[in-house]
Amino acid sequence: MKGIAHFITGVAAASFFPWSVRAALEGNPLFFVLGGAFGVLPDTLDFKFYRFFYRHDVYIEPSADPLDPQPIADRLAEAIAQAARDRRTVRVKLSTVRLGADRWQQYQIRFDPAAGEVAVRFGPVVTTGQTPVPGAESQKRPVGRARLSAPVRQTYDAVTTVDIFDGPTFALEPEADGRVAIQFLPWHRDWSHSLVLGALLALAAWPLWTWRASLVIFAAYAGHLLEDQLGFMGSNLFYPFTRRRFPGAHAMRSGDALPNFVAVWTCCLLIFWNLNRLTPNQPYTIRLFPLLFFAGALPLALALLLQWLLRRGRPPREEPLDMAQEWGDPLTS
């Protein structure tokens, strides 16, 4: 989920506690502030702090002149061989290729466990908004391939696209069955996304703001983690007792517009419902399920129906950059 969805989830979690609403009515928004802050805290710890201290073993820095994907593929294959041979995790950092103030050279990486190889292909030059520069997307690019000396297990998308700002990290982790697990962004959703850490932070807040604040903090923190479990990456929910992420449900991606909108809108409805039921002397009572149906599910269904009617009979729109699907034809073209 995006940051706004996690923030509003934390606020919604706080709204379920009567003392949060009571304090807000008296002019003290502390519990709602704590809910929103701890709702976004796990990602804040990762992206604003931990990523800058994460240690890498291998840095791959592609060159723009010449554009040769083979050295990237070879270096990734060497790193996997090293992880399998030494029986230790090898952390690989892939750098972006900046060509100018608003120009980046995109490239894509695909690990293919079935074929036992890694393939790398340079894509078009893109702007900082990830839009291809006119004329660049039609250019044919060679594909670099390297055989893998050990079987691999892919835990995320088949294709990783590297283009703007900071490049991704892979942790190549040897497993007991001889395979090497490819963990995407290993510094993300690790210790920071642990229910244990959420409980410790809640306990630490007890002397400052009483046990009521502790319950709000833990509920907001846990809400963030449970939302993340709907995606692909998962989270290390019980660090330090576990060392690996629990797989996600693969129901959505963190950047998908519709799930983020539904999450934000549903949380707004829940906040509205909680404020109504917990505020004394209300002239009317709002029931939860009719509210979620008439203000949530029904408008969403009508919007999806309208979208389907508008698109019916039209050929699917071609996307210049296909980041979510496996390469398929582009690799063989």
Backbone torsions as a table, in degrees:
resi	resn	phi	psi	omega
1	MET	NA	154.5	175.2
2	LYS	-76.3	165.7	-176.3
3	GLY	-59.2	-39.8	-179.4
4	ILE	-63.4	-35.6	179.0
5	ALA	-67.9	-41.3	177.6
6	HIS	-66.5	-38.4	179.8
7	PHE	-62.6	-49.7	-177.2
8	ILE	-69.8	-26.5	174.7
9	THR	-65.2	-41.9	177.0
10	GLY	-63.4	-39.7	177.6
11	VAL	-65.2	-42.0	178.4
12	ALA	-63.0	-40.0	177.9
13	ALA	-60.7	-41.2	179.0
14	ALA	-64.7	-32.6	-176.1
15	SER	-69.2	-15.0	179.1
16	PHE	-76.6	-14.1	-177.5
17	PHE	-96.1	125.0	-176.7
18	PRO	-56.2	-36.5	-177.6
19	TRP	-68.3	-24.0	176.6
20	SER	-66.3	-47.5	-179.9
21	VAL	-68.4	-40.1	-179.4
22	ARG	-62.5	-43.5	179.1
23	ALA	-66.0	-38.9	179.5
24	ALA	-64.3	-39.0	178.1
25	LEU	-64.1	-27.0	178.6
26	GLU	-89.1	4.2	177.2
27	GLY	95.3	10.7	-179.3
28	ASN	-115.8	104.3	-177.2
29	PRO	-89.2	16.0	-170.9
30	LEU	-52.2	-48.5	-173.8
31	PHE	-65.5	-36.3	177.0
32	PHE	-70.6	-36.1	176.4
33	VAL	-64.2	-43.8	178.5
34	LEU	-63.7	-39.9	178.9
35	GLY	-61.0	-48.3	179.3
36	GLY	-64.8	-42.4	-177.7
37	ALA	-65.2	-45.7	-178.6
38	PHE	-79.5	-14.3	172.7
39	GLY	-69.4	-30.9	179.6
40	VAL	-102.5	-5.6	-174.0
41	LEU	-59.1	-42.7	-178.1
42	PRO	-55.4	-45.8	179.1
43	ASP	-71.5	-32.3	176.9
44	THR	-62.7	-41.9	177.7
45	LEU	-61.3	-39.8	-178.3
46	ASP	-71.1	-55.2	-168.3
47	PHE	-83.3	-23.9	-178.5
48	LYS	-100.1	-15.4	-176.6
49	PHE	-132.1	-65.9	-166.6
50	TYR	-61.6	-37.8	-176.6
51	ARG	-59.1	-28.2	-177.7
52	PHE	-82.1	-11.2	179.8
53	PHE	-111.0	-0.6	-177.1
54	TYR	-72.2	133.9	-176.6
55	ARG	-88.5	134.8	176.8
56	HIS	-114.8	143.7	178.4
57	ASP	-93.4	-33.2	-175.9
58	VAL	-131.6	131.5	174.1
59	TYR	-112.6	127.0	176.7
60	ILE	-111.8	115.9	-176.2
61	GLU	-121.0	94.6	-178.5
62	PRO	-64.3	152.5	178.1
63	SER	-103.4	141.3	178.0
64	ALA	-80.2	-15.0	-178.3
65	ASP	-141.9	103.3	1.3
66	PRO	-88.7	165.6	177.0
67	LEU	-85.1	93.2	-177.1
68	ASP	-122.1	112.5	-177.2
69	PRO	-78.7	-14.6	-173.9
70	GLN	-62.7	-43.2	178.7
71	PRO	-59.7	-32.8	178.3
72	ILE	-67.0	-47.0	179.1
73	ALA	-61.6	-43.0	-179.6
74	ASP	-63.1	-41.2	-177.6
75	ARG	-69.3	-36.5	176.2
76	LEU	-65.4	-41.3	178.1
77	ALA	-63.9	-39.0	177.4
78	GLU	-64.0	-39.7	179.9
79	ALA	-65.5	-39.3	177.4
80	ILE	-66.2	-41.1	177.2
81	ALA	-62.3	-38.6	179.2
82	GLN	-65.6	-42.9	179.2
83	ALA	-62.6	-42.0	179.8
84	ALA	-69.5	-39.5	-176.9
85	ARG	-71.2	-46.0	-175.5
86	ASP	-87.5	-7.9	-179.3
87	ARG	55.3	46.7	176.9
88	ARG	-146.0	158.2	-179.8
89	THR	-73.4	131.8	176.4
90	VAL	-113.9	124.6	-177.1
91	ARG	-102.0	121.7	-173.9
92	VAL	-114.0	129.3	177.2
93	LYS	-108.7	125.9	177.9
94	LEU	-102.5	120.7	-177.8
95	SER	-87.4	152.4	173.6
96	THR	-81.1	166.1	180.0
97	VAL	-118.0	103.7	-178.7
98	ARG	-93.3	129.6	-178.3
99	LEU	-105.9	-17.8	-177.9
100	GLY	-176.2	-169.9	-177.1
101	ALA	-62.1	-33.4	-179.0
102	ASP	-137.5	37.7	-179.6
103	ARG	-137.4	130.1	180.0
104	TRP	-134.4	141.0	175.9
105	GLN	-90.3	115.2	-179.7
106	GLN	-82.3	145.8	168.3
107	TYR	-145.4	157.8	-175.7
108	GLN	-127.4	147.1	-178.4
109	ILE	-125.8	133.5	177.3
110	ARG	-130.8	120.8	170.3
111	PHE	-90.6	127.6	-178.2
112	ASP	-117.5	94.0	-178.9
113	PRO	-60.8	-35.8	-177.7
114	ALA	-66.3	-42.3	-179.3
115	ALA	-85.4	-13.0	-179.7
116	GLY	67.1	43.3	-178.9
117	GLU	-149.3	165.0	171.7
118	VAL	-120.0	135.9	-179.2
119	ALA	-121.8	141.6	-179.6
120	VAL	-130.6	136.1	178.5
121	ARG	-139.7	132.9	172.7
122	PHE	-77.7	136.4	178.0
123	GLY	-101.9	-156.0	-178.9
124	PRO	-77.6	166.4	168.3
125	VAL	-76.4	132.9	-177.2
126	VAL	-124.2	160.5	174.0
127	THR	-83.8	176.8	177.8
128	THR	-64.8	-21.0	174.4
129	GLY	-84.2	9.4	179.0
130	GLN	64.5	26.8	175.8
131	THR	-97.9	129.7	179.8
132	PRO	-61.8	139.0	174.5
133	VAL	-66.5	136.2	-178.1
134	PRO	-52.6	130.1	179.6
135	GLY	90.4	-18.4	-176.1
136	ALA	-78.6	-31.1	-173.2
137	GLU	-72.6	-18.8	-178.4
138	SER	-88.6	-6.0	-177.8
139	GLN	-74.1	138.8	177.3
140	LYS	-83.6	135.7	-178.2
141	ARG	-122.8	143.9	176.7
142	PRO	-71.9	159.3	179.3
143	VAL	-113.3	129.3	174.2
144	GLY	-95.4	134.0	-178.7
145	ARG	-129.3	145.1	175.7
146	ALA	-142.4	135.9	177.7
147	ARG	-73.7	144.3	179.3
148	LEU	-97.8	132.7	-177.8
149	SER	-82.1	-7.2	178.7
150	ALA	-138.7	147.6	175.6
151	PRO	-66.0	147.9	-177.5
152	VAL	-122.0	158.3	175.1
153	ARG	-122.2	116.9	-179.3
154	GLN	-84.7	129.1	-177.2
155	THR	-109.5	-3.9	-177.8
156	TYR	-136.2	-152.2	-180.0
157	ASP	-61.9	150.8	176.8
158	ALA	-66.7	-31.2	-177.3
159	VAL	-116.9	133.2	173.3
160	THR	-114.0	125.9	179.7
161	THR	-102.1	129.8	178.7
162	VAL	-115.4	122.4	179.6
163	ASP	-143.0	-67.3	-169.1
164	ILE	-111.3	157.6	174.8
165	PHE	57.2	-115.0	-173.0
166	ASP	-100.4	135.4	179.8
167	GLY	-80.4	167.3	-176.6
168	PRO	-81.2	169.4	175.6
169	THR	-122.2	139.8	171.1
170	PHE	-115.5	137.3	168.7
171	ALA	-105.7	118.5	-178.7
172	LEU	-96.8	104.4	-170.6
173	GLU	-108.9	117.9	176.3
174	PRO	-69.0	140.8	-179.4
175	GLU	-115.6	166.2	-174.3
176	ALA	-63.8	-27.6	-178.1
177	ASP	-85.9	7.5	177.5
178	GLY	94.4	-11.1	177.9
179	ARG	-80.8	164.4	174.6
180	VAL	-115.6	118.1	179.3
181	ALA	-81.7	134.2	179.3
182	ILE	-101.6	105.1	-178.5
183	GLN	-96.9	123.1	-179.1
184	PHE	-85.6	134.1	-179.1
185	LEU	46.3	65.4	-175.5
186	PRO	-64.2	-20.2	178.6
187	TRP	-78.9	-10.2	-178.3
188	HIS	-99.7	137.8	179.1
189	ARG	60.0	41.3	175.3
190	ASP	-103.7	-116.1	-176.5
191	TRP	-62.4	-29.8	-177.2
192	SER	-69.6	-21.7	-178.1
193	HIS	-105.7	43.8	-178.6
194	SER	-108.4	133.5	174.2
195	LEU	-62.9	-29.0	177.5
196	VAL	-64.3	-44.9	177.6
197	LEU	-63.1	-41.2	177.2
198	GLY	-58.7	-40.9	178.4
199	ALA	-66.7	-39.3	179.0
200	LEU	-66.0	-40.6	177.2
201	LEU	-64.7	-38.7	178.1
202	ALA	-64.2	-41.5	178.1
203	LEU	-66.2	-36.8	179.3
204	ALA	-65.6	-28.0	-179.5
205	ALA	-80.2	-14.3	-176.3
206	TRP	-56.4	-50.0	-179.6
207	PRO	-64.8	-23.0	-177.6
208	LEU	-84.6	-42.7	-170.3
209	TRP	-133.0	16.8	179.7
210	THR	74.9	169.2	-176.4
211	TRP	-66.3	-24.9	178.6
212	ARG	-62.6	-42.6	176.8
213	ALA	-64.9	-35.9	179.1
214	SER	-61.1	-42.1	178.7
215	LEU	-64.5	-40.7	177.9
216	VAL	-62.6	-44.0	-178.7
217	ILE	-61.7	-46.9	-178.4
218	PHE	-66.5	-40.0	179.7
219	ALA	-63.0	-42.1	179.4
220	ALA	-67.0	-42.7	-179.8
221	TYR	-64.1	-45.9	-180.0
222	ALA	-65.2	-35.2	177.9
223	GLY	-60.6	-39.6	176.3
224	HIS	-61.0	-46.6	-176.6
225	LEU	-66.4	-40.6	-179.8
226	LEU	-66.9	-36.2	175.4
227	GLU	-63.1	-42.3	-179.6
228	ASP	-63.1	-28.4	-179.4
229	GLN	-69.4	-10.7	176.7
230	LEU	-76.2	-17.2	-175.4
231	GLY	-90.0	-155.5	-173.9
232	PHE	-93.8	-36.7	-167.5
233	MET	-77.8	-36.0	-176.4
234	GLY	76.5	-175.3	-178.0
235	SER	-145.6	156.5	174.6
236	ASN	-86.6	83.9	-166.2
237	LEU	-69.7	-22.9	-174.0
238	PHE	-126.9	31.1	172.4
239	TYR	-58.6	139.0	7.1
240	PRO	-91.3	7.8	-179.4
241	PHE	-76.5	-24.1	172.5
242	THR	-120.9	157.3	-176.5
243	ARG	-116.3	-3.5	-177.2
244	ARG	-129.4	158.3	178.8
245	ARG	-70.5	145.3	167.9
246	PHE	-80.6	132.5	-177.0
247	PRO	-59.1	145.0	176.7
248	GLY	-78.4	172.2	-177.5
249	ALA	-81.1	-8.0	180.0
250	HIS	58.3	30.8	-179.1
251	ALA	-88.1	-18.4	-176.6
252	MET	-164.2	172.9	172.3
253	ARG	-113.7	152.6	-174.2
254	SER	-61.1	-28.7	-177.9
255	GLY	-96.0	1.8	-178.8
256	ASP	-63.9	131.2	-174.7
257	ALA	-68.1	-46.7	-174.4
258	LEU	-63.6	-50.2	178.7
259	PRO	-60.0	-37.0	178.1
260	ASN	-65.5	-42.8	178.3
261	PHE	-63.4	-44.2	-179.9
262	VAL	-62.1	-41.1	179.3
263	ALA	-63.2	-45.6	-179.3
264	VAL	-64.8	-45.2	-178.1
265	TRP	-66.7	-40.9	178.4
266	THR	-62.8	-41.5	178.0
267	CYS	-63.7	-37.8	177.1
268	CYS	-63.0	-40.9	177.5
269	LEU	-64.2	-40.8	179.1
270	LEU	-65.6	-39.7	176.9
271	ILE	-62.3	-44.5	178.5
272	PHE	-59.7	-44.2	179.9
273	TRP	-64.6	-44.1	-179.9
274	ASN	-64.9	-41.0	178.5
275	LEU	-63.5	-36.4	179.2
276	ASN	-68.3	-45.5	-174.4
277	ARG	-77.9	-24.1	-176.2
278	LEU	-101.1	-4.6	175.4
279	THR	-91.8	123.8	-175.7
280	PRO	-68.9	155.7	173.2
281	ASN	61.9	39.0	176.1
282	GLN	-77.5	136.3	-178.3
283	PRO	-72.0	-16.3	179.8
284	TYR	-145.9	157.9	-179.4
285	THR	-115.3	131.8	179.0
286	ILE	-101.4	126.3	177.3
287	ARG	-89.4	144.4	-170.5
288	LEU	-66.3	-53.4	-171.6
289	PHE	-67.5	-41.5	172.5
290	PRO	-60.6	-36.3	178.4
291	LEU	-63.3	-48.4	-179.5
292	LEU	-65.2	-32.0	-179.1
293	PHE	-75.5	-53.8	-172.8
294	PHE	-77.7	-29.8	-179.1
295	ALA	-102.2	-8.8	-178.1
296	GLY	-121.7	-71.8	-172.6
297	ALA	-66.2	-43.3	-176.8
298	LEU	-65.3	-49.2	176.1
299	PRO	-60.6	-36.5	178.6
300	LEU	-64.5	-44.4	179.4
301	ALA	-62.8	-41.1	179.2
302	LEU	-66.0	-38.6	178.6
303	ALA	-65.4	-41.5	178.6
304	LEU	-67.1	-37.5	177.3
305	LEU	-64.7	-43.6	178.3
306	LEU	-62.4	-41.7	178.0
307	GLN	-61.8	-42.0	179.8
308	TRP	-64.9	-41.1	179.6
309	LEU	-65.1	-39.1	-179.5
310	LEU	-69.5	-31.7	-177.8
311	ARG	-92.1	-9.3	-175.4
312	ARG	-62.5	132.6	178.5
313	GLY	85.4	-7.9	178.9
314	ARG	-94.5	142.3	175.6
315	PRO	-67.5	147.0	179.0
316	PRO	-58.8	139.3	-179.0
317	ARG	-70.7	132.9	-179.4
318	GLU	-79.7	130.7	178.8
319	GLU	-98.6	130.6	-179.4
320	PRO	-68.3	-29.3	179.6
321	LEU	-122.6	115.8	-178.9
322	ASP	-105.1	93.1	-175.0
323	MET	-92.4	-18.7	-172.9
324	ALA	-93.7	-22.3	-176.8
325	GLN	-99.1	163.7	172.1
326	GLU	-70.4	158.3	-173.0
327	TRP	-61.4	-51.1	-179.3
328	GLY	63.2	-122.5	-175.2
329	ASP	-55.8	-40.3	-178.1
330	PRO	-56.5	-27.9	179.4
331	LEU	-71.2	-29.7	-175.7
332	THR	-100.6	-3.7	-177.2
333	SER	-81.7	NA	NA
